[in-house]
Each structure stands twice: as C-alpha cells, then as structure tokens.
Amino acid sequence: MSEQFQSAMVTISNPQGLHMRPAYLFVSTASKYDCKIEVVKDDIRVDGKSVLDILTLGATQGTRVQLEATGEDAQQAISALEELVVAGFPATADSGDANSG
C-alpha cells in the first residue's frame, strides 16, 4: 500500500484572514478525510485538523500557505481544501452550527 502525497499553494483571500470561522470550516473539511493534512506558512508547519494550530499561523488576507496531505484520500482532501480557500471560506461551505465559535 503506497501513500499518496498531494500539495497545493494557496493564497488566503478572505478579508479577515484565517480567523476562527474560516479555521473551523477548514478543519471541518479536513476532518472528513483519513489522510494526514498539514498547513505550512514560512517555516511553521501545523496540523490541518486542529483549529488551534491553524489559528497560530496568523494567516491574514494575502498570506500564501502550502496545503499538504499524505494518505489514500490525499488528492480529494487537497482539492476540497483548495476550493474552500480559493472561494474565501463562504458561509455555506459547511452546515456547522452558525452560533458556535
């Protein structure tokens, strides 16, 4: 069984950057996949399935981050996360509770 590796460089387009709601949407999407997901900004590498880790990046609008996934569903995960980031974390991206966070 060979593991897939996929990556994509994306730019945070959301005007508020990667704050709590987008971080929650990102983690909610990432958590749907079994693969290991990491987000890299400069020399900082964090777990893509941890809201707290994502928030520590301090990724503001215009920040470029590398999305990396390793595992059987890596390609699907990167595609979904890249689409989410490029779309600017739309409010309809996930059916999560709007009152949480």
FENVEN-V812280 format. One line per field, one symbol per residue. psi: psi as a letter, one per 30 degrees, with the letter a starting at -180 (. if undefined). burial: # if it has 24 or more other ideal C-beta (glycine too) atoms within 12 Angstrom, else .. A space follows every 10 residues. Layout:
psi=???
burial=???
This chain:
psi=jkkkkklkkl kjfkegaiae eeeeeeeeee ffkflkklkk jcgkklkfgj eeeeeffhjl kfkklkkkkk legeeeeeee eeeeeefgil fgfkgljffl .
burial=.....###.# .###..###. ########## #.#.###### #....####. #.###.#.#. ..#.#####. #..#..##.# ##.##..##. ..##...... .
